[in-house]
Amino acid sequence: MKILYGVQATGNGHISRAHAMQTALREYPDVDITWLFSGRPKEQLAGVMDDFLWRRGMTFATSNGKVSYPRTVLTNNAFRLISDINSLDLSPFDRIIVDYEPVVAWAAKRRGRETIGIGHQYAFNYDVPRRGDNAVSLAVMKHFAPASRSFGLHWHHFGHPILPPIVDLDGHAREIPIPEKVVVYLPFEDQARVVSLMRRIASHEFFVYGPGLSHRDDGNVHERPLSRHGFKADLVSAGSVICNSGFELISECLSMGIRVLAKPLESQVEQLSNACALEHLGYAEVMDDLDPARIARWLETGEFLQVTYPAVHTRIARWFAREQGQVEDLAGELWRDVRIHRSQRPILPDCGDANRTPAVSSLRLP
């Protein structure tokens, strides 16, 4: 079976999910996958995978922690996008999968081919916590990368056939947490401001990853350039994370018991809705502005939470390669294996199921 798998590469979360799916699908030698990435310059994807197709695609422009729709229009090339969609040859492929990737999704839609969407954005096809909706955002969410069928991923099912997150630590295992170690990843903010704010909180060591930063240690602030491997290596020993409210990183933190302080990207409906869901579930604290007093207070009082998710990617891979049953059955099976552990102290790795409670006793779908 030949699969074309399109991945929106704007965010590292989509790439992490692709790595997890690639590993799981390797267990099926009769499955031949062609990967297509878009939304990020090709040179920035060096080392992501050994071999892949690339298209320019489409992405959102940001400025000072806020989505800029005028810049988004100016920085994207609609004519190139349409040309890429029209010229993409789908004939060699038996199945088409998209992780919110628009070129493959629209090429399939225009040719009447069935697509399977996998990703967090497809959870918004259901009634999940939302914030910041407007006519433009609803249209973008619905039409950016349409799919005939979908596996929506979220931190909770909310009574719908939504699957738990796919967590990929890129080969890194959770280490004994260092309570004073804080990983900061706010790539859409002014990095100089972020670094300056963290210097004002002397009680903790901050490892700040962001665009334009170099490897520099200055007191309690450790600046780091963007690096997938370096970031995961620091993340697995962190006690806390301060980040935007993107889905994949917070999923990784929840799975490892790392507490999260989230600042959603302004005007970005997915991130605002994620923040709403985190508050609804009691999974993380949310802030609207970078306030050092608020951060310092949270570091001293925040609760630790771990949500143990099953290996979702291996079950989805088996569904793709062998089963193709009902999504509702797969969702129910996966959620029965989810466990939650809350603590006032850092949660140690491999501490067993003591004091853990099921996330759901049963999944009753409407």
BELJOUR-V975672 format. One record per residue. N is the residue number from 1. PSI is psi in whole degrees, 0 to 359 (* if undefined). D_LAST is the distance of its C-alpha to the last C-alpha in Angstrom with 2 decimals. Layout:
n->N psi->PSI d_last->D_LAST
n->N psi->PSI d_last->D_LAST
This chain:
n->1 psi->129 d_last->33.75
n->2 psi->127 d_last->34.51
n->3 psi->133 d_last->31.92
n->4 psi->123 d_last->32.41
n->5 psi->107 d_last->30.57
n->6 psi->135 d_last->30.81
n->7 psi->126 d_last->30.63
n->8 psi->112 d_last->30.90
n->9 psi->8 d_last->33.75
n->10 psi->314 d_last->34.06
n->11 psi->146 d_last->32.41
n->12 psi->337 d_last->33.34
n->13 psi->320 d_last->29.73
n->14 psi->321 d_last->29.14
n->15 psi->318 d_last->32.37
n->16 psi->317 d_last->31.45
n->17 psi->322 d_last->28.22
n->18 psi->320 d_last->30.35
n->19 psi->317 d_last->32.80
n->20 psi->316 d_last->30.20
n->21 psi->323 d_last->28.87
n->22 psi->315 d_last->32.49
n->23 psi->315 d_last->33.33
n->24 psi->320 d_last->30.43
n->25 psi->343 d_last->31.13
n->26 psi->342 d_last->34.81
n->27 psi->353 d_last->34.00
n->28 psi->92 d_last->33.68
n->29 psi->342 d_last->37.17
n->30 psi->359 d_last->36.23
n->31 psi->120 d_last->33.98
n->32 psi->116 d_last->36.12
n->33 psi->133 d_last->34.66
n->34 psi->122 d_last->36.21
n->35 psi->139 d_last->35.12
n->36 psi->123 d_last->35.41
n->37 psi->144 d_last->35.46
n->38 psi->169 d_last->35.79
n->39 psi->358 d_last->35.88
n->40 psi->142 d_last->38.70
n->41 psi->141 d_last->42.40
n->42 psi->323 d_last->43.12
n->43 psi->336 d_last->45.77
n->44 psi->357 d_last->43.28
n->45 psi->8 d_last->41.29
n->46 psi->128 d_last->44.28
n->47 psi->353 d_last->43.35
n->48 psi->313 d_last->39.59
n->49 psi->160 d_last->39.81
n->50 psi->323 d_last->42.81
n->51 psi->130 d_last->42.09
n->52 psi->158 d_last->39.77
n->53 psi->157 d_last->39.80
n->54 psi->140 d_last->39.85
n->55 psi->155 d_last->39.23
n->56 psi->316 d_last->39.71
n->57 psi->215 d_last->36.23
n->58 psi->145 d_last->35.13
n->59 psi->168 d_last->34.65
n->60 psi->138 d_last->34.62
n->61 psi->144 d_last->37.87
n->62 psi->160 d_last->38.09
n->63 psi->121 d_last->40.88
n->64 psi->49 d_last->41.30
n->65 psi->19 d_last->37.69
n->66 psi->140 d_last->36.32
n->67 psi->132 d_last->35.06
n->68 psi->106 d_last->37.85
n->69 psi->321 d_last->36.75
n->70 psi->316 d_last->40.43
n->71 psi->326 d_last->41.25
n->72 psi->316 d_last->38.14
n->73 psi->318 d_last->39.47
n->74 psi->327 d_last->42.97
n->75 psi->346 d_last->42.21
n->76 psi->148 d_last->40.01
n->77 psi->99 d_last->41.67
n->78 psi->322 d_last->39.67
n->79 psi->320 d_last->42.26
n->80 psi->319 d_last->42.09
n->81 psi->313 d_last->38.28
n->82 psi->319 d_last->38.44
n->83 psi->317 d_last->41.27
n->84 psi->320 d_last->39.43
n->85 psi->313 d_last->36.38
n->86 psi->331 d_last->38.65
n->87 psi->351 d_last->40.85
n->88 psi->124 d_last->38.33
n->89 psi->114 d_last->38.80
n->90 psi->355 d_last->35.60
n->91 psi->330 d_last->37.38
n->92 psi->354 d_last->38.08
n->93 psi->138 d_last->34.45
n->94 psi->330 d_last->32.07
n->95 psi->146 d_last->28.96
n->96 psi->126 d_last->28.31
n->97 psi->141 d_last->26.35
n->98 psi->136 d_last->26.31
n->99 psi->75 d_last->25.83
n->100 psi->41 d_last->25.68
n->101 psi->122 d_last->29.10
n->102 psi->328 d_last->30.10
n->103 psi->308 d_last->33.05
n->104 psi->317 d_last->31.39
n->105 psi->314 d_last->28.13
n->106 psi->329 d_last->30.12
n->107 psi->319 d_last->32.62
n->108 psi->318 d_last->29.92
n->109 psi->317 d_last->28.31
n->110 psi->336 d_last->31.77
n->111 psi->5 d_last->32.58
n->112 psi->25 d_last->29.39
n->113 psi->143 d_last->28.56
n->114 psi->139 d_last->25.10
n->115 psi->152 d_last->24.32
n->116 psi->120 d_last->22.00
n->117 psi->136 d_last->21.46
n->118 psi->126 d_last->21.33
n->119 psi->170 d_last->21.56
n->120 psi->321 d_last->20.38
n->121 psi->331 d_last->20.58
n->122 psi->346 d_last->17.83
n->123 psi->337 d_last->15.33
n->124 psi->1 d_last->16.18
n->125 psi->348 d_last->14.40
n->126 psi->176 d_last->11.31
n->127 psi->87 d_last->11.40
n->128 psi->164 d_last->13.69
n->129 psi->133 d_last->16.89
n->130 psi->154 d_last->19.43
n->131 psi->142 d_last->23.05
n->132 psi->14 d_last->25.84
n->133 psi->142 d_last->24.04
n->134 psi->176 d_last->26.40
n->135 psi->320 d_last->26.80
n->136 psi->312 d_last->28.69
n->137 psi->321 d_last->26.39
n->138 psi->319 d_last->23.28
n->139 psi->318 d_last->25.32
n->140 psi->313 d_last->26.63
n->141 psi->320 d_last->23.32
n->142 psi->323 d_last->21.93
n->143 psi->356 d_last->25.17
n->144 psi->312 d_last->27.01
n->145 psi->75 d_last->25.85
n->146 psi->149 d_last->23.44
n->147 psi->147 d_last->21.80
n->148 psi->317 d_last->20.48
n->149 psi->158 d_last->17.95
n->150 psi->151 d_last->17.30
n->151 psi->96 d_last->16.89
n->152 psi->139 d_last->16.13
n->153 psi->138 d_last->17.69
n->154 psi->171 d_last->17.46
n->155 psi->345 d_last->18.68
n->156 psi->157 d_last->15.29
n->157 psi->337 d_last->11.74
n->158 psi->31 d_last->10.54
n->159 psi->18 d_last->7.02
n->160 psi->165 d_last->7.03
n->161 psi->61 d_last->9.14
n->162 psi->142 d_last->12.23
n->163 psi->158 d_last->15.31
n->164 psi->168 d_last->17.97
n->165 psi->155 d_last->21.22
n->166 psi->120 d_last->24.03
n->167 psi->126 d_last->27.11
n->168 psi->115 d_last->30.58
n->169 psi->11 d_last->33.70
n->170 psi->42 d_last->36.07
n->171 psi->356 d_last->37.82
n->172 psi->139 d_last->38.33
n->173 psi->150 d_last->37.50
n->174 psi->132 d_last->36.85
n->175 psi->171 d_last->40.24
n->176 psi->122 d_last->41.37
n->177 psi->142 d_last->40.32
n->178 psi->107 d_last->43.16
n->179 psi->327 d_last->42.16
n->180 psi->358 d_last->44.38
n->181 psi->123 d_last->43.19
n->182 psi->124 d_last->40.92
n->183 psi->130 d_last->39.70
n->184 psi->124 d_last->39.42
n->185 psi->97 d_last->37.76
n->186 psi->68 d_last->37.71
n->187 psi->342 d_last->38.76
n->188 psi->358 d_last->38.24
n->189 psi->167 d_last->40.54
n->190 psi->113 d_last->44.34
n->191 psi->326 d_last->45.25
n->192 psi->321 d_last->48.61
n->193 psi->318 d_last->46.94
n->194 psi->311 d_last->44.43
n->195 psi->317 d_last->47.32
n->196 psi->319 d_last->49.40
n->197 psi->319 d_last->46.73
n->198 psi->330 d_last->46.22
n->199 psi->337 d_last->49.98
n->200 psi->355 d_last->49.88
n->201 psi->93 d_last->47.85
n->202 psi->350 d_last->50.40
n->203 psi->345 d_last->48.47
n->204 psi->162 d_last->46.36
n->205 psi->123 d_last->46.88
n->206 psi->124 d_last->44.88
n->207 psi->103 d_last->44.30
n->208 psi->115 d_last->43.58
n->209 psi->133 d_last->42.35
n->210 psi->161 d_last->42.53
n->211 psi->137 d_last->43.96
n->212 psi->353 d_last->47.73
n->213 psi->152 d_last->48.29
n->214 psi->174 d_last->50.80
n->215 psi->108 d_last->51.31
n->216 psi->129 d_last->52.96
n->217 psi->125 d_last->53.22
n->218 psi->99 d_last->54.47
n->219 psi->234 d_last->54.38
n->220 psi->5 d_last->50.87
n->221 psi->129 d_last->49.27
n->222 psi->102 d_last->48.88
n->223 psi->140 d_last->48.18
n->224 psi->139 d_last->46.72
n->225 psi->162 d_last->46.26
n->226 psi->125 d_last->42.94
n->227 psi->117 d_last->42.67
n->228 psi->312 d_last->39.63
n->229 psi->313 d_last->41.54
n->230 psi->321 d_last->43.32
n->231 psi->312 d_last->40.22
n->232 psi->324 d_last->38.32
n->233 psi->323 d_last->41.52
n->234 psi->324 d_last->41.68
n->235 psi->319 d_last->37.97
n->236 psi->347 d_last->37.88
n->237 psi->6 d_last->40.50
n->238 psi->150 d_last->39.38
n->239 psi->331 d_last->38.46
n->240 psi->157 d_last->36.82
n->241 psi->136 d_last->35.67
n->242 psi->122 d_last->35.96
n->243 psi->171 d_last->34.12
n->244 psi->178 d_last->32.18
n->245 psi->42 d_last->28.40
n->246 psi->155 d_last->27.91
n->247 psi->313 d_last->25.09
n->248 psi->313 d_last->27.02
n->249 psi->316 d_last->29.88
n->250 psi->325 d_last->27.81
n->251 psi->317 d_last->25.66
n->252 psi->318 d_last->29.01
n->253 psi->315 d_last->30.20
n->254 psi->319 d_last->27.20
n->255 psi->335 d_last->27.63
n->256 psi->357 d_last->31.35
n->257 psi->26 d_last->31.28
n->258 psi->125 d_last->33.00
n->259 psi->152 d_last->32.42
n->260 psi->134 d_last->31.65
n->261 psi->114 d_last->32.95
n->262 psi->137 d_last->31.25
n->263 psi->104 d_last->32.73
n->264 psi->148 d_last->30.43
n->265 psi->122 d_last->32.20
n->266 psi->138 d_last->32.87
n->267 psi->7 d_last->31.40
n->268 psi->108 d_last->29.12
n->269 psi->320 d_last->25.55
n->270 psi->315 d_last->24.05
n->271 psi->320 d_last->26.39
n->272 psi->320 d_last->25.98
n->273 psi->323 d_last->22.19
n->274 psi->317 d_last->22.74
n->275 psi->319 d_last->25.10
n->276 psi->317 d_last->22.62
n->277 psi->319 d_last->20.08
n->278 psi->317 d_last->23.02
n->279 psi->319 d_last->24.00
n->280 psi->319 d_last->20.55
n->281 psi->345 d_last->20.35
n->282 psi->32 d_last->24.08
n->283 psi->341 d_last->24.80
n->284 psi->165 d_last->27.81
n->285 psi->147 d_last->30.14
n->286 psi->139 d_last->30.33
n->287 psi->148 d_last->33.49
n->288 psi->336 d_last->34.23
n->289 psi->157 d_last->37.89
n->290 psi->98 d_last->40.04
n->291 psi->109 d_last->41.71
n->292 psi->326 d_last->43.90
n->293 psi->319 d_last->44.00
n->294 psi->318 d_last->40.22
n->295 psi->314 d_last->40.13
n->296 psi->319 d_last->42.91
n->297 psi->318 d_last->41.27
n->298 psi->320 d_last->37.97
n->299 psi->332 d_last->39.92
n->300 psi->340 d_last->41.51
n->301 psi->349 d_last->38.54
n->302 psi->145 d_last->35.28
n->303 psi->151 d_last->33.04
n->304 psi->141 d_last->32.40
n->305 psi->136 d_last->28.94
n->306 psi->130 d_last->27.96
n->307 psi->113 d_last->24.56
n->308 psi->112 d_last->25.13
n->309 psi->147 d_last->23.01
n->310 psi->178 d_last->23.44
n->311 psi->80 d_last->25.18
n->312 psi->321 d_last->22.30
n->313 psi->326 d_last->24.83
n->314 psi->324 d_last->26.20
n->315 psi->322 d_last->22.92
n->316 psi->319 d_last->22.18
n->317 psi->319 d_last->25.80
n->318 psi->322 d_last->25.50
n->319 psi->315 d_last->22.49
n->320 psi->314 d_last->24.67
n->321 psi->333 d_last->27.76
n->322 psi->310 d_last->26.75
n->323 psi->298 d_last->23.28
n->324 psi->48 d_last->21.05
n->325 psi->205 d_last->18.16
n->326 psi->136 d_last->14.42
n->327 psi->325 d_last->13.41
n->328 psi->320 d_last->10.28
n->329 psi->318 d_last->13.01
n->330 psi->317 d_last->15.28
n->331 psi->313 d_last->13.07
n->332 psi->318 d_last->12.51
n->333 psi->316 d_last->16.24
n->334 psi->317 d_last->17.40
n->335 psi->335 d_last->15.74
n->336 psi->341 d_last->17.22
n->337 psi->4 d_last->20.58
n->338 psi->136 d_last->20.38
n->339 psi->150 d_last->22.84
n->340 psi->138 d_last->24.08
n->341 psi->124 d_last->27.71
n->342 psi->145 d_last->29.29
n->343 psi->153 d_last->33.07
n->344 psi->354 d_last->35.91
n->345 psi->160 d_last->37.85
n->346 psi->138 d_last->37.40
n->347 psi->123 d_last->35.25
n->348 psi->149 d_last->37.38
n->349 psi->152 d_last->36.21
n->350 psi->44 d_last->35.59
n->351 psi->10 d_last->35.48
n->352 psi->191 d_last->33.25
n->353 psi->11 d_last->30.25
n->354 psi->136 d_last->32.19
n->355 psi->19 d_last->30.51
n->356 psi->144 d_last->27.26
n->357 psi->149 d_last->23.92
n->358 psi->142 d_last->20.64
n->359 psi->327 d_last->18.39
n->360 psi->141 d_last->15.44
n->361 psi->327 d_last->16.00
n->362 psi->154 d_last->12.81
n->363 psi->106 d_last->9.71
n->364 psi->113 d_last->6.63
n->365 psi->140 d_last->3.80
n->366 psi->* d_last->0.00
